[in-house]
Every structure is written in structure tokens, then in C-alpha cells.
Amino acid sequence: MSKTIVVVGATGEMGSRVCRLIRRLAPTALLVGTNRSGRGHAELPIHQLEVADREGMAALLTTADLVINAVGPYTYDPAPLVHAAISSRCHYADLSEQLAFVERVREVGEQRAAAKAGVLVLPGCSTVPGLVDVLAQRWQGDSEVAGLRVFLSMGSRNPVTRALLSSLLQPIGRKGPSGRWFDKLVAHEVLDGRELYFGPYPVPFSNGQVRLGQRLLPIHFHMGFDRRALNRMLALAAPMLGRLSPRWVERFASIALPVAKLARNLGTERGILSVVAEDADGRERGRTEVIAETAGLDIPALPAAWLTQALVREGWAAAPGVRSLSRVIDAQQAAVALVEAGYAVQIR
Ligand SMILES: NC(=O)c1ccc[n+]([C@@H]2O[C@H](COP(=O)([O-])OP(=O)(O)OC[C@H]3O[C@@H](n4cnc5c(N)ncnc54)[C@H](OP(=O)(O)O)[C@@H]3O)[C@@H](O)[C@H]2O)c1
């Protein structure tokens, strides 16, 4: 029997990518979208529904197998949607990179006994934390690995939306455990020998730790753009951004959006995700790099399509309950799927 997938925020930048990739990877899945404005979509029916409308969502999800929440920025309470999914016995996933959001989804999933209801609850089913967690599992059996460093370089020619810009700017300049986010740039040499620049950025893993088998290891995240000047500008703006309230950062993102769109002309589409394992002395033990020459913005949308593919193929995506992406796909399968999608994956 064909599966029904509801994409919440299907008309957005990420939501429409998720829909396109599901069509490609799981063509038998029946796609239904929602948004708040009622704006239509050329290829799927759209229901006009507020993400916080628990009853409306529950009614829609009764006949669905999986709901993918692509409504960003992820600064609202996900509880109504997660409740609606569990009460309708519909699996739930989102693309959030916000730790508070991810933790709240997990909390509601546990409170509402998702496992008992036979429902899979998977927050952060995207690049970070999802794909990073999956790629890190490669070192599960290596007891010498004592921590991980992740570097994400984004191509500044990629499309930019207010939600993306606002999500990206929110943490910049705010206080982290060791200084302010993105206040200093660090250099990281990627496998093709180029030196790229990154700023420290919050990692959406609880307590800054990633689980590798029985061990919890520290994980540090660095974010940057292909253009060094853009990273410099962000580092310079960090003290000012850190003083703004989240609402003002959203307003700032709206004002800065036309400038960001213009800056696209100067950038490239090249994106790199570099996941580095280190020993206790900080020496590199190995790394996995994913390189996107083009279409890098499809990568955060791919894991939701993999999840749909698993659901369509196997009937169940994974054991029900609150899970992370590494319970659905392993590091090797992810590398193969990325190569099939047209990206380069280098393993050292
Ligand atoms: N974890 C990762 O690695 C990663 C990577 C990339 C992006 N992301 C996240 O993806 C998020 C999505 O960004 P985007 O660029 O796709 O945003 P976007 O283009 O603004 O799309 C948002 C979608 O949600 C709908 N929507 C907005 N508010 C809603 C509400 N209250 N109720 C129901 N629907 C609503 C919008 O439709 P209408 O406006 O027509 O209602 C639209 O369809 C970003 O915030 C970012 O955090 C995560």
C-alpha cells in the first residue's frame, strides 16, 4: 500500500526541496503539503494550516504515515505538532538545527510515549545534527577517538530566504561555553588542500556530546562561507548581533536579505562538510568530507527523503520511539546515497 507523507511548510525553500527529493527517491509515496498562507504548489495539494493548530494537524495526519516539519526558523514550540503526530500514529521528522527545539521534540515524544504508540520521532533529520551524527558513527569502534570537530562551509551563491538567514544569524555574537559564537575565525585545510575559514558555532547535540556506541564524546562545530570576506563581516558584526534580542535579529535578517541576495553574485555554490575525529591529544585520526559542487542546499533536505524511502521500502523506518538519524541509516549507506545524489565523499 502506498504511504502518505505530509510536508509541513511544503512551499518553502527546504520544504519544496524535500518534496522534490521524495518524488525522486520514493516515487510511490503520496505527497501532501501544508502552509500558513494557503499559497499553492504546482505538484501537490496544499492544506492551509497553522503549524501550531494541533487539532487541524491531527485530523490531517490521521491518514498519513509520516509528517516532515520544514517550517523554519525553528524558534516556536513544536509540542502541538508532535502531539498531533503521536495521537494520529504518524511518524514525525523535522529539519531543525536548533538545540532547544530538538530537545523539546524529544521531551514531548517521551512524554507522549511515542514508542508505545509505535511512532518514530526524529528531530534534526537534516545536515546538523542528523547527517553529522550518521557520519560520526564510522568511529564507533575506535577507542582512540576522543572527540570530533565539524566544519561546514556553505556556498554563498545558494538561495537564501529570511528563515535561513534568521536561523543562521540568531546565535552569532551570543555567549557560548567558551567565548562568543563566531567572534574569531579559525583556518581549516580541507582535503583538496585549500584553507577555509570558519567561526565557532553552537552544535545541536545535547551537552555538546555525540553518542558513539556506549561513549559520549565532545563535538565542536564550526560554520563558514566559501568567501573569506563574508566570514570576516560576520565576525565583525558578532558583537552587535549578540546584543540584539531574537526578535530584532529576525528583523535584521529581513533588512539584510536583499544585500545577502546581491552577495550571491560574488559567491560560489561549493559547499563542504568536513567531519574530523581526533585523539586525546587533538591529533587527527580520520575524517569524512562531503563536497557539493552544486545543489549543496539539497543535502539538508536529503535525510527526510531517505527516511521516506526507508518507510516505503520496509514499512517501518526504524524501531519506534525518539530516535536520531543514525538509527535509520548508517555511515556507509549515507556515503553511498550522497554519491548517488551527485556529491563527492572523501574518506581518510
Ligand atoms: N538542520 C540543518 O542542517 C538545516 C539546514 C538548512 C536549513 N535548515 C532549516 O530549515 C528552515 C526552513 O527554511 P526555509 O528557507 O525553507 O524557510 P521558508 O522558505 O521561509 O519556508 C517556510 C515554510 O513554512 C511555511 N510556514 C511559515 N510559517 C508557518 C506557520 N506558522 N504555520 C505553517 N506553515 C508555516 C511557509 O509557508 P507560508 O509562508 O506560505 O505560510 C513555507 O512553506 C530554516 O529555518 C533552517 O533552520 C536546517
The ligand as an SDF file (V2000), in Angstrom:
LIG
                    3D

 48 52  0  0  0  0  0  0  0  0999 V2000
   19.4420   21.3200   10.2340 N   0  0  0  0  0  0  0  0  0  0  0  0
   20.0280   21.7460    9.1340 C   0  0  0  0  0  0  0  0  0  0  0  0
   21.1270   21.2780    8.7760 O   0  0  0  0  0  0  0  0  0  0  0  0
   19.3680   22.7950    8.2760 C   0  0  0  0  0  0  0  0  0  0  0  0
   19.9180   23.1410    7.0330 C   0  0  0  0  0  0  0  0  0  0  0  0
   19.2460   24.0660    6.2360 C   0  0  0  0  0  0  0  0  0  0  0  0
   18.0670   24.6500    6.7010 C   0  0  0  0  0  0  0  0  0  0  0  0
   17.5710   24.3100    7.9210 N   0  0  0  0  0  0  0  0  0  0  0  0
   16.3570   24.9540    8.4530 C   0  0  0  0  0  0  0  0  0  0  0  0
   15.3140   24.9500    7.5120 O   0  0  0  0  0  0  0  0  0  0  0  0
   14.4580   26.0150    7.8990 C   0  0  0  0  0  0  0  0  0  0  0  0
   13.4550   26.2800    6.7660 C   0  0  0  0  0  0  0  0  0  0  0  0
   13.9210   27.3490    5.9890 O   0  0  0  0  0  0  0  0  0  0  0  0
   13.2870   27.7470    4.5800 P   0  0  0  0  0  0  0  0  0  0  0  0
   14.3150   28.5790    3.9160 O   0  0  0  0  0  0  0  0  0  0  0  0
   12.7670   26.5500    3.8900 O   0  0  0  0  0  0  0  0  0  0  0  0
   12.0700   28.6720    5.0370 O   0  0  0  0  0  0  0  0  0  0  0  0
   10.9540   29.2950    4.1150 P   0  0  0  0  0  0  0  0  0  0  0  0
   11.3640   29.2780    2.6690 O   0  0  0  0  0  0  0  0  0  0  0  0
   10.5400   30.5800    4.7410 O   0  0  0  0  0  0  0  0  0  0  0  0
    9.7580   28.2550    4.2680 O   0  0  0  0  0  0  0  0  0  0  0  0
    8.9490   28.1280    5.3920 C   0  0  0  0  0  0  0  0  0  0  0  0
    7.7130   27.3040    5.0300 C   0  0  0  0  0  0  0  0  0  0  0  0
    6.8830   27.1810    6.1840 O   0  0  0  0  0  0  0  0  0  0  0  0
    5.5960   27.7800    5.9400 C   0  0  0  0  0  0  0  0  0  0  0  0
    5.2110   28.4450    7.1940 N   0  0  0  0  0  0  0  0  0  0  0  0
    5.8070   29.5130    7.7630 C   0  0  0  0  0  0  0  0  0  0  0  0
    5.2330   29.7850    8.9580 N   0  0  0  0  0  0  0  0  0  0  0  0
    4.2650   28.8530    9.1340 C   0  0  0  0  0  0  0  0  0  0  0  0
    3.3310   28.5860   10.1790 C   0  0  0  0  0  0  0  0  0  0  0  0
    3.2980   29.3270   11.2900 N   0  0  0  0  0  0  0  0  0  0  0  0
    2.4850   27.5430   10.0380 N   0  0  0  0  0  0  0  0  0  0  0  0
    2.5170   26.7690    8.9270 C   0  0  0  0  0  0  0  0  0  0  0  0
    3.3740   26.9580    7.9050 N   0  0  0  0  0  0  0  0  0  0  0  0
    4.2360   27.9950    8.0030 C   0  0  0  0  0  0  0  0  0  0  0  0
    5.8280   28.7420    4.7810 C   0  0  0  0  0  0  0  0  0  0  0  0
    4.6700   28.9400    4.0030 O   0  0  0  0  0  0  0  0  0  0  0  0
    3.7840   30.2900    4.0100 P   0  0  0  0  0  0  0  0  0  0  0  0
    4.6870   31.4140    4.3840 O   0  0  0  0  0  0  0  0  0  0  0  0
    3.2540   30.3540    2.6190 O   0  0  0  0  0  0  0  0  0  0  0  0
    2.7310   30.0350    5.0300 O   0  0  0  0  0  0  0  0  0  0  0  0
    6.8440   27.9510    3.9550 C   0  0  0  0  0  0  0  0  0  0  0  0
    6.1820   26.9470    3.2180 O   0  0  0  0  0  0  0  0  0  0  0  0
   15.3880   27.1360    8.3210 C   0  0  0  0  0  0  0  0  0  0  0  0
   14.8100   27.8670    9.3600 O   0  0  0  0  0  0  0  0  0  0  0  0
   16.6060   26.4060    8.8250 C   0  0  0  0  0  0  0  0  0  0  0  0
   16.6360   26.4800   10.2180 O   0  0  0  0  0  0  0  0  0  0  0  0
   18.1930   23.4070    8.7020 C   0  0  0  0  0  0  0  0  0  0  0  0
  1  2  1  0
  2  3  2  0
  2  4  1  0
  4  5  1  0
  4 48  2  0
  5  6  2  0
  6  7  1  0
  7  8  2  0
  8  9  1  0
  8 48  1  0
  9 10  1  0
  9 46  1  0
 10 11  1  0
 11 12  1  0
 11 44  1  0
 12 13  1  0
 13 14  1  0
 14 15  2  0
 14 16  1  0
 14 17  1  0
 17 18  1  0
 18 19  2  0
 18 20  1  0
 18 21  1  0
 21 22  1  0
 22 23  1  0
 23 24  1  0
 23 42  1  0
 24 25  1  0
 25 26  1  0
 25 36  1  0
 26 27  1  0
 26 35  1  0
 27 28  2  0
 28 29  1  0
 29 30  1  0
 29 35  2  0
 30 31  1  0
 30 32  2  0
 32 33  1  0
 33 34  2  0
 34 35  1  0
 36 37  1  0
 36 42  1  0
 37 38  1  0
 38 39  2  0
 38 40  1  0
 38 41  1  0
 42 43  1  0
 44 45  1  0
 44 46  1  0
 46 47  1  0
M  CHG  2   8   1  16  -1
M  END
$$$$
